[in-house]
C-alpha cells in the first residue's frame, strides 16, 4: 500500500531511559506511572535543543516557532540555545494548563520534525523523532507520531477504546476511497488541534457517507443506505444478530449526527472520541468482510 501511515516504533538504541524505568518497575512489581505533561515538555525541549547546530538553525526555529506561538520576533542574533529567546519562550508555554496549548505544542514538534535538514541517512531527523516517540511513551498523552509518506505527523488515539493502530489503520484502509479518507483526516486534524465541535461530527459523518457511496456504488445519503446495505450483508452470510446490530448502530449514528451536526456548537470530548472509533469500526467491518470474500473467490 503506497503512502501508508505507520506509527513510529521505538528503536532499542534510543530506548535506554525507557528500559531503565520499565525494568525497575518490573523488578519491584509495580506499574510504571505515566509522566506528567511538564516532564513531556522538558523532554521535548531537550529534543528540540539537540537539533540546533548553529546560529542559523537557532534563528530559523526561533522565527517559525514564535509564529506558531503568536509571539513577536525581533530578529535578534543569538549563538546558542541555552538561555536564548527560544529556550525561554518554550519554557513559559503551559501545556499542562489547557489542551489547546498542548495541541500547539504538537504543531511545534511536527514542524521541527519536518524541518530538520535531511542528510543521506536522515540521522538527525530520525534521532529527533525517536526522542519524541519515547517522550510520548513515557507520558499518558493520547497521541502518536507517525510517518505519512515523507512527512511526520501526529494523530490522536485513545487507549480507552482501542490501541493506536486502529486510527492509523482506518486511514490506510481508506487509501482507495480518497474522498472519504480526506474527511476522516480532517476530523483527526481538527481533534488534534483541540476542536470538539459540530464540524468534526460532520467530517466523520461525511467520511462514512462517502465511503458507503463508493463501496456500494450508489449516490445515496447515509440514512438511505439501509436497503443496499441489507442486500450486501445478506449476500455475505452474516448472522441475523450481527446484521441487526450493525443496522441499529448505523441508525443511532445517523440520528446523533443529524442532531449534533445541525444544532450544537460543541460536543462532549468523550462522545466525539467514541464517534471517531465507531466510524472506523463501521469502515473496518465492511472492508474486512469484503476482502474475505474476495480472497475466497480468488482461491
C-alpha positions, 0 to 999 in steps of 0.5 A: 500500500503506497503512502501508508501511515505507520506509527513510529516504533521505538528503536532499542538504541534510543530506548535506554531511559525507557528500559531503565524505568520499565525494568525497575518497575518490573523488578519491584512489581509495580506499574510504571506511572505515566509522566506528567505533561511538564516532564513531556515538555522538558523532554521535548525541549531537550529534543528540540535543543539537540537539533540546533547546530548553529546560529542559523538553525537557532534563528530559523526555529526561533522565527517559525516557532514564535509564529506558531506561538503568536509571539513577536520576533525581533530578529535578534542574533543569538549563538546558542540555545541555552538561555536564548529567546527560544529556550525561554519562550518554550519554557513559559508555554503551559501545556499542562494548563489547557489542551489547546496549548498542548495541541500547539505544542504538537504543531511545534514538534511536527514542524521541527520534525519536518524541518530538520535538514535531511542528510543521506541517512536522515540521522538527525531527523530520525534521532529527533523523532525517536526522542519524541516517540519515547517522550510520548511513551513515557507520558499518558498523552493520547497521541502518536507520531507517525510517518505519512509518506515523507512527512511526520505527523501526529494523530490522536488515539485513545487507549480507552477504546482501542490501541493506536493502530486502529486510527492509523489503520482506518486511514490506510484502509481508506487509501482507495476511497480518497474522498472519504479518507480526506474527511476522516483526516480532517476530523483527526486534524481538527481533534488534534488541534483541540476542536470538539465541535459540530464540524468534526461530527460532520467530517466523520459523518461525511467520511462514512457517507462517502465511503458507503457511496463508493463501496456500494456504488450508489449516490445515496445519503447515509440514512438511505443506505439501509436497503443496499446495505441489507442486500450486501450483508445478506449476500455475505452470510452474516448472522441475523444478530450481527446484521441487526446490530450493525443496522441499529448502530448505523441508525443511532449514528445517523440520528446523533449526527443529524442532531449534533451536526445541525444544532450544537456548537460543541460536543462532549470530548468523550462522545466525539472520541467514541464517534471517531472509533465507531466510524472506523469500526463501521469502515473496518467491518465492511472492508474486512468482510469484503476482502474475505470474500474476495480472497475466497473467490480468488482461491 
